[in-house]
């Protein structure tokens, strides 16, 4: 989980390399920040990639606030010197208010030799405490602080359902209800998930802690650290025996905590959960990756595969009953009366009085197909063909009640083709170095396609040599999918050595085209036998 202390850092930080075009914003907000803080010694830097990887950050030693300009977009979107500009950039302005709250009220520092787990809890409690104080001084800042929640929080903040992460979620979100930043109605689902993990008794004990933290003086480090120790004891953590925050098991899927948080953040941004997960910046392609027009061969391949999927859904007709407004067939008296009543009332008849036997294609479930592609250097021959395959599969699925997504993994995860999208251009997959992000790619595919949920036709295809640094966690994720009824097709280059995972159907392929054909064949076979 990202440590909230990243929003309040020691040292002077490193000035962003690219500040071109943003000097007006930095100057305007430096002039404005004394109104928010009452301090005349602060400066504000607005630039792309400012804040050291966070959305925003306060450096007490340098007396500087940094805001990542990504949350503004274009420097010409509005005039930052005008008072009304904040309505056009509410999230970025909310980040400025949040850091101003730290600059004004975070006047304590963690004592030396404090166990890291205790320091982490104290910093989490500090988030809602300073916002509560800022709202108390300037009641109008509440609406701007609400905009920061969707930026400062992420479903990845609750990767597993354990007491530690449930407590973190309580400190970062539920505590903001008592700080009067969000409402109890807003986080109803999150509260239910946290209660399911912690139990009511422990949650009420934690609530007493964060309420007491809201009353702590701005410079009272001893009280904040004492409350953090108490928090750890409530969760059953002994900082003397386990001084660091608990590590996440990467071989475990996210649970109800992450789902509840994603639901909340999606509603806050006016999106569905799938749209929200697909739009998260951390999965976007690097700026240097190429978008190109699909070739005529790719268009023909998409049409051919669409026809195959269509035949797979309808290839075997079965006896069924078809409703009709006209004979022949068996008259259904009740529906005939309904049709006559509709006609008498001058309405268009919608009832179907007649029923006849017919040979109809059986109803088929929707196909959810995830493709994960290895973008490490050893897989270079497969990058271009698999980029093409992502576009072909997305367009073939468009008219066949199927949902596909393609994800690339190397050192990071890249969402190449989001679900329910029909890309106009082919995104060329670039090489991503190593292969450390496989488990993250599997978890993203599960989030987007609900691969562990029964009641739908699901399949995951992986194109990789299997040489992963995290074999055991990866195997546990695959086994979980297998036991949930989601088959895993693993396509491994025949000319590369690699690891063979259990609970998969592993095929050795001689070239990328054979891998694409194997995925298409598996999709058709799954539909035919659904």
N, C-alpha and C positions, 0 to 999 in steps of 0.2 A: 504494500500500500504506500503511495507517495506520502512522505512525511510532511505534515503541515508546516513544519519549521522551515521548509524551503521558501516560504513567503516572508521569512524574517531571518536574514543571514548576517553572520559576522563578516568582518573584512570590508574591503571596498569594492569587491566584484571586478568584473572586466567590462569595459565599455564596449557596446555593440560595434561591430565593424561597419555596418551599413546604417547610417542615419540620414542618408540623402532624402530630402523631401519632407522630413519629419521635424525639422527644427522649429517650425511654427507651433506644432503641437507641444513639443517640449517646453518652449517658452511660455505658451498660453497656460499650460497646466502648472508650471512653476509659479506663475503669478497667481494662479487660483488656489493652490494648495494651502496657503495661510488661512483662507476662509474655512477650509475643512478641518484644519488642525490647530489653529491659533499659534503656529510656529512660523517664524520668519527665516529660519536657517535651512529649509529643505529645498532640494531641487528635484525635478522630475525629468526622466529620460524616456521618450517614446520612440521606439525603433523596432524593426523586425528582429526577432530572435533576442530581444532584450530580456532581462529577468532570469538569465541563466537557465533557460529551459522551462521555467514556470510561466504561468499566465501573467503574473506580476510579482514583484518582490520589493521588500524594504531593506536597505542596508543601513542599520543604525550608525555604524562607525563613520560611514561616508555621508550620512544624512541625505540619502538619495533614494527616491522611489523609481523603479523601472517598470514600464508597461510594455508588453509584447504588442506591437502594432498590428499583428495578425487579427486582433479582435476589433480593429477599426476598419481594416481593409485598405481603402485608398486614401491617401492624405488629403485629396481634394474633395472628399465626400461632404465636407461642411467646413465652415470657418470656426476654428476652435476658440477664437476670441469672443464669439457671440454667445450670450447666455443660453440660448436655446439649442446649442449644438449637442448638448448631452442627450437630447431626445432621439437623435439619429444614431448615437453610439452608446446605448444604455449599458451594454455589457462592459465595454472598456471603461466607461465612466464609473461604473460600479466597482471595477477593480481598483481604480484610483481611490475611491472612497474607502474600500477595504484596507488598502495599504496606508491610507491616511489614519485609519483607526489604529493600526499597529504603531504608526509613528507617534500618535498621541497617547496611547494607553498601554503599550507594551514596554514599560519602563523597567522591567526586571530581566535579569539574565539567569540562566541555569547555573547553579553553583557547581564548582569543580567536583569531580568524582561522583556525580550523579549517574546512576545506571542508565544506559541509553533507553531502556524500555520506559523508565519513569519520565525521562526527558521528553520522549515521544508523546506520552499521555498528557503531560503538562502543556505541550505545544498544541495538542488537539483541543484541550479545554480552553486555551487562549483564543481560539478562533471565534467561538460564540461569545466569549467574555468581552472582547474588544468591540465586536459588532453591537452588543447590548449597550456598552458605554457610548459608542458613537451615536446610536439611535437616541439614547437618553439626552445627549447634548444637542443633536440636530435631528429632530423627528422626521424631517423630510428626506433624510438619507436612506430611510428604510427601503423605499421602492428601488433605489439603485443597488443596495446591497442584495436584494432578492435576485437581481440579474446576475450576480456573481456566482450564485450557487451552481448553475449549470456549467460554469467554466471551471470552478475549483474542484468539483466532484466528478467522478468518473465511475462507471460500473466496475472497472478494474480495482476500485478501492475496496471491494468486498469479494475477493476471488474465491473464497471458500466459506462455508457456513460453520464457523467456530466462534467461541466466546470472544476471542481477541478482536476479530473483524466486526462482529456484531456490536461490541463496545465502541469501536472506532466510528461506526456508522451512527450510533447513538450520540456520540460526542459531537460529530460534525453536522448532523442534520436534526435529530430530535431535540438537541439542546438549543437549536435556533428557534424552536417554537417558544420556549421559555424566554428567549431573548427577543421575542416578538419580531422576528425577521420573516419567518414563514408561519403558516397556520397549521393547526392540527389536521385540518381537512386535507391540506396539501400532501402530507406525508403519512396518511392513514395506512397505505399499503406497506410502507417502510417500517412503521411502528409494529404492524402485525408480524412482519418477518423477523424483526429484532426480538420481539417477545417470544416467538416460536423457538428461537435459538437460545436465548438467555433465561426465559421464564420471567413471570411477572415480578417475583420477589427481587431478583438481582437487578432488573431494570429499574425498579423503584429505588433501590439503593444507589444505583448510578445516577439517577435523577437528582437525588439529594446532593450528590457530589457536585454535579455541574451547576445546580442552583446556588450552592455555596460559593463556587468559583465566580459566579456572576457578581458576588458581593465583595470579592477580594480587592484590595487597593491595587492601583496600577504598579506600584513598586514593591509589592510584597511577594518576593520570590519564595520565601519559606512556606507561606500558606499554599501557594500553587504546587510546590513540590510535595508538600504533605498530602494534599488532595490527590495528587498523582499516585503516591504510594497506596493510599486508601483504595483508589480505583483498581490498582493491580491486585490487591488482596481480595476484593469483591469478585474479580474474574478468576481467582485461583492461581495467580501468577506470583511467584516469589522472585523479586528482582535480585536477591542475593545469589540465588541458584541459577536463575535464567536472566542475566542482565540485559540481553538484547531482545528486541521484539521477536515474537515467534515467526519462523520462516514458513512460507507457503509451500505446500506440496504441489508441485507443478503437474503431478500425475492425477490431479483431482479436478473435475469440472466445477465451474461455478454453480451455486445453488440458488435458494430462494432470496438470499440477501442481494445478490447481484441482479436478479430478475426484478425485485421490488425497486431497487435503485434505478435501473434502466427504465422501468415503467414511469417513475416519477420524473426523471430527466426528459424522457420523450414527451410526456404531457406538457412539461414546462416549455418545451421548444415547439409545440404544436405538430409533432410527428408521431408516427407509429414507432413501436420499439424496433422493428426491422429497419425502418428508414433511419432512425437515430443511430443504431449500431453501424449501419453502412456509411453514414456521413461523418463519423468521428475522424478527426484530423489525423490521428496517430496511424491510421491505415491507408492514408492517401499515397498515391504514387509520387516519387521524387520528381522535381520540376524538370529534370533533364530527360525523362523517359518520353519516347516518341509516340504520338498519336497519328495514325495514317488511315487513309481510305481503304475499305475492304476491296479486295480484288474480285473480278468476275468469277474466278474459280471458287473463292470463299462463299460468294453469294449462292452459287450453284450447289455447293456442298451443304449449305444451310437448308436450301429447299429440299434437297434429297433426304437429309436426315429428318426434316419435318414430316415428309411423306412416310418415312419408315415409322416414326413415332405414332403417326395418325393410324397407320395400318395396325400397329401393335395394340392400339386401344380398341379397334373395331374388327379384328381379324376373325373372331369366333362369335357368331351370333348365337343367342340363346332365346328360348321361348319366353315371351314376356307379354304384358298387357299394355295396349296403347289406347289412350283416351281420345275421343273425337267429338266434335259438335254435330256430326252428321252420320247417318247409317252407312254401311251395314255394321252389325255388332249387337251386343247385348245392351238393352235399354236399362239405364240406371234411373229408377223412378224419382228418387229424391232430387237428383241433379236435373232431371227433366222439368220438374216443378220449379226449381230455382231458375232455370233458363226462361220458362214462361213468365215468371214473375218479373224478371229483369226486362223482358220485352214489353210487358204491360206497363212497366214504370217508365218506358221510353229510354232505358239504358242499353248500352251495348252488352249483349249476353256474353258472359265469360264462362258459364258452366259448360261442362262437356258431358252430355247425357248418354253418349254411346261409348262402349268399351269393346275392343276386339283384340283377338290374339294376333301376335305378330312376332317375327324373328328380329330381335333388336340386339345391338351390341350390349354386352353387360356393362354396368357402371364400373368405372375404374377410378381408383384413388389418384390424387395428384402425386406426381413424382417430384421429390426434393433431391436434387443431385448436387453435391459439392465436389469440386475438383481442387486439389491442393498440389501445387507444382513447386518442386525444388529449384531454387534460383542460385544455388551455390556454383562455384566455378566448374566443378566436374560435370555439371548438367548443361553446359553451354549449347550443345547441338539441339537441345529440346526447347530452349526458350522461345525462339521464333515460332515454331510449329504449334506449341501449346498456347501462345498468345492468340494465334489464329483460331485454335480450337475453342477458346473461351468465347469469341465473337460468334462462331458458328453454332455452338450449343445454346447460347442465349437466344439467338434468333430462331433456331429450330424449336425451342421450347415455347416460343411466344404464343402459338395457336394450339398448343397441345396440353393445356392444363398442367404444365410442368414448370418448376422453378429451379434455376441453376445459378450457381455462383462459382467464380474461380478466384483462388487466393494463392499468391506467391509467397514463399518464405525463404529467407536467407538469414542474415543477421537481424532483420526486421520482417514484419508481416506487411504485405501490400494487398489491398483488395483490388483485384484487376477488373472483375465484372461483378457488380452488386446484384443481389436478387431482385427480381421484378423490373429489371432494367433491360433495355434493348439498345445497346450502345451504337451510335452512328459511326464511330471510328474504332479501329483496332488499336489497343494499347500494347505496345511492344514491351515485353517483360525484360527488365534489365537484371544484371547479375548483382546479387546481394551479399557477396562474400561467403560467410560460413553457412551453417544450417542450424543455428541455435534456436530459431524461432518456430520450430515445428509444432511444439505443444500449444503455443499461442495461436497458430494457424488452425489447428484442430478445434480449439475452443471457440474461435471466431466463427468457423463453419457451423458449429453447434448452435451458437447464438443466432445466426442468421437464418438457419434452416430447421431448427428444432429437431436435430437428428436423434435425440434420445426420447422424443415423445411418441408414444404409440398412436395408431389410428391414421397413419399416413405412410406412403411408400417412400422410403429413404435409402440413400446410398452415398457412400463417400469413396471417391477415387483419388489415389495418391500416386504421383509420378515422381519417383525419387530412387536413388541408389540405396537408401536406408542407412547411410553412414551418418548417424546422428550422435551428438555428444550426450544426449539425455535418453538413452535407450529404455531404461526402466520406467520413467514417467510416461514416455510415449506409449509403451506397451500397455500400461494401465489405462490410458485414455482409450486406446483401440479396443481393449477387452471390455471396457464399459459400454462402448458403442455396440460391440458385437452382442453383448448380453441384453442390450436394449432393443435388439432386432434391426439394427442398422448394419448391413454388410459393408465391409471395407475391401475394395479392390486395390491391390498394390501392384503398380507397373514399374518393373525394375529393368534398367538397361542391361542387356545380356553381356555387354563388353566391359562392365564395371563390377568390381567386387562390392559387396554390400551385405547388410544384415537383413535376414528374413524374419518378419514379425509373426507371432502366433495370432490366431483369430482373424486372419486375412486370407483372401484369395490372391496369391502372388503369381504374377505372370512375368516371364522374362521376355522382353521385347527387343527386337533387333534395330529398330529405328523409330523416330517420333511418329511417323504416319501409322505404324502398327499400334502405338499407344493410343492414338486418337480413335482408331477403328475399334480397339478393345473397349474403350469407354462408351462409344456409341452402341456397340453390340450389347454391352451389359445393360444400358438404359432400355433398349428395345426388349431384351429378354425379361427384365424386371416388369415391364408393362404387360407383356404377353402373359406372364404367369401370375399377375397380381390377383 
